[in-house]
Amino acid sequence: MVESALVGWSRLQFALTAGYHWIFVPLTLGLAVIMAVMESVYVKTGDEFWKKTAKFWMKLFAINFAVGIATGIILEFQFGTNWSNYSWFVGDIFGAPLAIEGIFAFFMEATFFAVMFFGWEKVSKRTHLVTTWLTGIGAAISALWILIANSWMQHPVGMEFNPDTVRHEMVDFWALVLNPVAISKFFHSVFSGWMTGAIFAIGISCWYLLKKRETRFALASIRVSAIVGIIGTFAVMLSGDSSGIHVAKYQPMKLAAAEGLMDGGERAPFSIVPGVEVPGMLSILATHDINGYVPGINNLLDGYTTPEGVVVPSAEERIERGKSAIEAFSDYRTLRESDPAAAAEARKVLDENIDYFGYGYIDSPEELVPSVGLVYWAFRVMVGLGCALLLLMVVVLWAEFKKKLTKMTWLQWVALFSIPFVYFAGQAGWIVAEAGRQPWVIEGLLPTKAAVSSVSVGAVQTTFFLFVAIFTLFLVIELRILIKAIKKGPEIENQ
């Protein structure tokens, strides 16, 4: 797909800020659960060891939480600076969940975070425990509203186009909230955070074992984290299955790209790697039926008829109908005061073709195909690393229960060096989700090239490199503070 320099740099800048932000979000979601479980054990048993253990992970949570807020604020500003056409066109819809996230979830997090972090000796144990859990719930709710907004971009629902205001306007708030894509994406993202937090905590705990420090603390942290991580990973798989069904239904081009599937059909194979396929598996994953029909890239471009007799128009036909919609919209705007009858006729044509409005900005069918190689391999990195990390957590938990982990130095090293790979898996998942829906900023509704602001390429390039410097500084600062806190340790006697 050929795109302008402005679109390319704007996309690259958003990818940069979103990618950096997602370094911090999953760890926040995961550590929130781990520290809350540990504090729950403390409240139940009264053992001060668990209080100190929870406080240590809470300290790392707080460091990560603070930097995550800073990166998230910068990310949201770009909707007004780099994507103003998008914000104007659908701001009435997209802005609602972002506003709720800011007003409700953020303040909920901030309020309970303050009590959690500073209130150990100021409130009762049970009250403090409640605030710890509510901090984690607040973080999840914050993620929920962001993911509702993102999922609407993947599968737009609950709105109507108003040609008089040239905006899409919300007509069904609950359709937005209960969007099936949002539900599966929420659980997939939150539980992937559990996995991230678990791998992080296991890796750090294994560092203590390698240093022969705070052994009881390390083993207890590994036990809790591995259980949380294994539960979270299986939940990721279940929600991933649901997400696959939704992608097949609402974003078939993304699915075809993720599989490198040029020509689809019934009993579509699943590609493990190029040249290695499992017959019928893609049909099972996409439709829960081995005989299910899955269109390939060529089918989506040329048009096809489903086994149920549903005719899906070709890309060229969709583009032509989109151009008809844009032309009718222009005529309506021009004639609505001078010739109401002609304007009404133009409005009728617009309404008949409104579903293809966004296609009118597409110049050729080839633009509708995302980067197949990027999406294909990102999907395999995500799944492959996810399976490998699940196996690691199972082995580590088994070794801990068998009291063999302290002697398995090789496994401790593997766990420590696995920390970056859980982040690679998370980033790969977002590459599939976002690069896989190109050229659309809103699936089938608004192409990316029509959503950018009228700013100079130089301005975007300047802010891009500025953000590279700022975000890298944030990351370096966080890592230095984290490393310092980890080296200091949980201040528990070595046992």
N, C-alpha and C positions, 0 to 999 in steps of 0.2 A: 504494500500500500504506500503510495506516494503522498506525503503530507508537507504542508508548508513549514518553514523554519519556526514560525511563531507557535504553531500547534505542537511541533516536536519539542521545543524548549519548554513550553508550558506543561506538557505532559511529563517531561523529565523532571521538572521542578516539583510537580505534585507527587510523582513517584518517590522522589528523594525524601520529601517531608513525611509522606505517609509511611515509607519504609522505616525511617528513623523512629517515628512515633510508635510503630508496631514493635520495636525493640523493647519498649518499656511496658506497654499495655499487658501482654500476656503474663509477664512476671508479676505484675501487680495482682492480676486475677488469681494466679496460682498460689503465691505466697499468702494471700488473704485467707485462703481456705486452710493452708497448712498451719499457719500461726493460730488460727481460730480453733482448730482441732486440738493443738497442743495446749492452749489455754483452757479448753474444755476439760482436758485430762487433769490439769492443775486444780480447777475448781472442784472437780469430783473427788480427787484424791487428797488435796491439800499439800501435795509434795512440792516444795519450793524449787526442786530441780526443773519441773515442767514450766514453772513461771519464768525462770531464767532462760530456759530454752525458747519459750514463746517470745520473750522480750528480745532475744538476739535476732530472730528472723523478722520480728517487727521493726527492728532498726534498719535492716536491709530493705524491707518493704517501704519504709518511709523515705529512704534515699531515692529509691526507684520511682516512687509515687510522685515526688516533687518534680523530678526531671520530666516525667511523662506528661504532667500538666503543662509545662512550658512548651513542649513540642506540639501538644495538641492545640494550643491556642494559635500558634503560628500556622498550623495546618488549616484551620478553619478560616483564617483571614484571606486565604487565596481564593475562596469562592467570590469574594468581592473584587479582588485585585486582578486575578488572571482569568476568571471565568464569569465575568459580569453578565454576558448574554445568557448563560445558563441560569444564573441567579435571578435575572429578570423573568425569564421564560417560565420557570417552575418554582420560584422562590416561595410562593404561597403554600406549596406542598412541602418542599424540602426543608424550608425554614422551621416548620412546626416541630418536628422531632428534635432538631438541633436546639431550639429554644427550650423545650421541655428538658432536654439533657442538661443544659446549662443552669436552668432555674431549679429543677428538682433534684436530679441525681448528683450534680456537682456539689450543691450546698449540703445535700445529705451526706456525701462523702466527707466534705470538709468539716462539718459539725461533729460527726461521730469520730472522725480521725483525731481531732483535737482531744476529745475525751479519752479515746483509746491510748494515745501516745503519752499524754501528760497526766492522766487521771488515775494511775495505778494506786496511789496512796490517798486519793481524794474521794473515791466512790467505793462502794462495796464490791466484792469479788464478782458477784453475779451481775451487777450493773455493768461492770467493766467488760465482762464476757459478752454481754448483749451488745455493747457498743463495738466490740471487735467484730462480731458477726455482722452487725449492721454496716460497718465500714466495707466489708467484703461484698455484702449485698448491694450497697450503694455503688461500688465499682462495677458490679455486674449490670445494674440498672443503667448506669451511664453508658456502658457498652451496648446495652439493648437499644437505646434511642439512636445511637450512631449507626448501628447495624440496621435498624428500621429504615433510616434515611438511605443507607447504601443499598439495601435490598429493593427499595422502591426504584432506584436507578437500574437495577437488574430486571425487575418486573414491575413496571409502573401500573398502579391500580388506584381507584378511588378519586379520579379527577376527570374534568372535562375541559376542553379547549374553548376559551372565550375569544372569538375573533375581534370583539370590540376593544378588549384590553390587551390583546396579543399575549395572553398568559394562560397557562394551565391553572385551573383553580380547583381546590379540594372540594369534593362533594360527599365523601364518605371517609371520615377520619378512622373509623374502625376497620375499614378495608385496608387502610395503610398500616395500621398497627398489627392486624391479624394476617397480613400478607404471608402466605406459606413459605415464601423464600426467606422472609425475615426470621421466622420461627426456627427453621433449620439452620440458618446462618448464625443466629444467636447462640444456639447450643453448640454448634461446631466451633465457634470462636472461643466461647467461654471455657469449654472443656479442653480445648487445645492449650488454653492458659494454665489449666491444672497440670497438664503434661509438662509445659515449660517450667512452671514453678517446681515441679517434682524433680526434673532432671537437674535444674540449677541447685536445689537443696541437696540432692544426692551427691552431685559432683563436689560441692563445697565440703560436705561432710566427709567424703572420701579423702579430701586433702588433709583434713585433721587426722584421719587414720594413717595416712602416709607419714605425717609428721609425728605420729604417736602422741597426739594431744587430745584432751577432752573426749576420750573414747566413748564413754557412756552417752554423752551428748550426741556424738556423731552417729552412733548406732541407733539411738532413739529417733533422731531426725530422719535417718534413712528409712526406718520402719514406717513412720507416718507418711513421709513423702512418697515412698514407693506405692503404698496402698492408694493414696490420693491420685497419683499419676496413673496407675493401672486402671482404676475406675474411670478416670478422665479420658484415657486413651480408648477404652472400649466405647465410651459415650461418643467420642469423636467419630469412631467408625460407624456407629448407628446413625448419628446425625449426618455423616457423610453420605450414607446410603440414601437418606431422605433428600439431601441436597442434589445427589445425582439424578434422582427422579425429576426434580424441579428444573434442573439444567436441561435435561432431555426434552421437557415439555415447553419451557419458556425461552430457552437459549440453545437451540439445537446446533447452531454454528459453533458455539463454544465447545460443546461436547465433541463435535466432529474434529475440531482442531486439537483438542486434548488427546484424541485417539489417533490423529493423523489419518482419519477415515475419509478417503476420497469418494468411494462409491459404497453407499450403505445398502440396506435391505433387511430382510428377516434373518434371524440367527446371526446377527452381526458379531464378529469376533472382537475380543479384547486383546489389544497389543500390549504385551509385557515390555518388550523392547522391539525395535525394528526386526522383522523376520521371525519373531516368536509370538505366536498368537494362541489364544484359548477360544476355540469355536463356540459361538453362541453366548459367551459370557457378557459381552457388552449389552446384548439384548436383555439379559437377565438383570444387569445392573441398572439399565435405563428404563426398563418397563416392567421388571419382575416377571417377565415371560420370555422363555427361551426362543419363542417364535415372534417376539415383538419386533416391529419395524423401527429401524434407526436410520435416519437419512445421513448421507455423507455430504462432503463439501460440494461435489458436483451436483448431487440431487437438489441441494438447497439453492444453488445458482441456476440450474436449468428448470426447476420446478418439478413437482412429483405428485402422485396421487397415493394416499395412504391405503392400506388394505381395507379400511372402513369406508373408502370412497371419498374422502376429503381431499379436495384439490388445493394444493399449495402453489401459488403463482411463482413464476420464475423471478429472478432478481431484476431482469430488464422490465418485466411487467410492473413490479413493485416500484421501480424507479420512475417509470412513466406515470403511474397513478399518483406518486408523490409530487411530481412536477405539475400534474393537473390540480392537485390540492393547493399547491403554492400559488399557481396562477389564479385559481378560483378565489383564494383568500385575498390576493391583490385586487381582483375585480370587485370583490365585496367591499373592501375598504374604500375603493375609489367611488363606487356607485351608491353606497348606502344612503346618502343624502340626496344626490341628484336624480337617481333612478331607482326607487325602492323595489320595483318589480324585477329589474335586472339584477339588483343586489340579492334579492330572494333566490333567484335562479342560481346565482354564483354560490350562495350559501348552501344550497342543496347539493351542488357538485362537491363543495368542500366537505360537507358532512359524509357524503358517500365515499370519499377517499381519505378521510382524516386519519385512518389507521396507518396510512402510508406516507403521511406528511413528511416525516424525517427523511424518507428515501429520496425525496425531491432534491436534497442537497448532495446526493451521491452521484459522482460523475461516471462511474463504470462498475459493473458487477464485481470486479476483482477487489475493489475497496472494501467489500463486505467480508473478506476473509482475513482474520487476524493472523498474527505471526505464528504459523503452525509449529515450527521448530521450537520456539520459546515456550509456548503453552504445553506442547507435548512433553518436553523434558522437565518443565517445572512440575507438572503433575506427577511424574515418576519420582522426582526428588522428594516431593512431599510424602507420597505414599511409602516409598522405600525407606526413607529415614524414620517415618512414623513407626513402621513395623520393626525396624532395627532397635529403636529406642524402647519400644514396648518389651521386646525380648530382653534388653538390658535390664529394665526395671524388674522383670520377673526373676531373672537370674540373681540380681543383687538382693532382692527380697528373700529368695530361697536361701542364699548364702548367709544372710543375716539371721534367719530363723534357725538355720543349722549351726550357727555360731562358727562359721568358717570364713566369714568375710574379712576378719582382721588378719588372716593369714594369706589371703588371695590378693597379693599386691598388684598383680597384673589387672585384676578386675577393678581395683581402686583407680588405677591409672586410666583405664578405659572409661570409667564413669566420669572422672574429672575432665577428660578431653572430649566427652560427649556434649558438654554444655553448648559450644557454638553450633552444633549440628541441630539441636532442637530449634534454634533461631533460624537456621537455613530452611528447615521444614516449614516453619510458619511463614517466612517470606515467600517461599515457593507457592504456598497456598494462595496468598494474595496476588501473586503474579498470574496464576490461573484465573482467579476471579476477575481481575481488572483488565489484564491484557487480553484475556479470552473473549471479552465482550466488545473489543474494538471492531469497527470504528465508532461505536456508540458511547456517548457519555450517559445517555438514557436509552436503554435497549429499544430499538425500533422507533424511537421518538425524536431524538436529537443527536446528530452526529457530533463527534468531538470538535471537528473543524468549524462547526457553526456555533460552538459554545464559548469560544475564547473571547477575551476582551480585546478592544482595539488599542493595544499598547505596542510599543516597538520591541523588536526582537532583542535589541541591546539592553532594554530595561529588564526583560525576563532573564537574560543571560547574567546580568549584573547581580540580580537578586538570587539567582541560582547559586552562583559561587559564594555569595554572602551567606546563604543558608548552609552550604557545604561547610564553611568555616564555623558558623555558629553551632550547628548541630554536632559537628565533630568535637568541638570544644565541650558541649554538653556531655557527650559520651565519654570523653577523656576524664572530665571532672567526676562523673558518676563512677567510672571504673576505679579511679584513684581513691575516692571516698569508700567505695565498697571494699576494695582490697585492704585499705587501712583498717576498716571495721572487722573484716574477716581475720586479719592477722592478729588483731587484739583479742578476738575470740569472745565466747559467751560468758567469760568470767565464772566458769564452773570448774571446780577441782577435777583434775584428771582421774577418772575412775574406770 
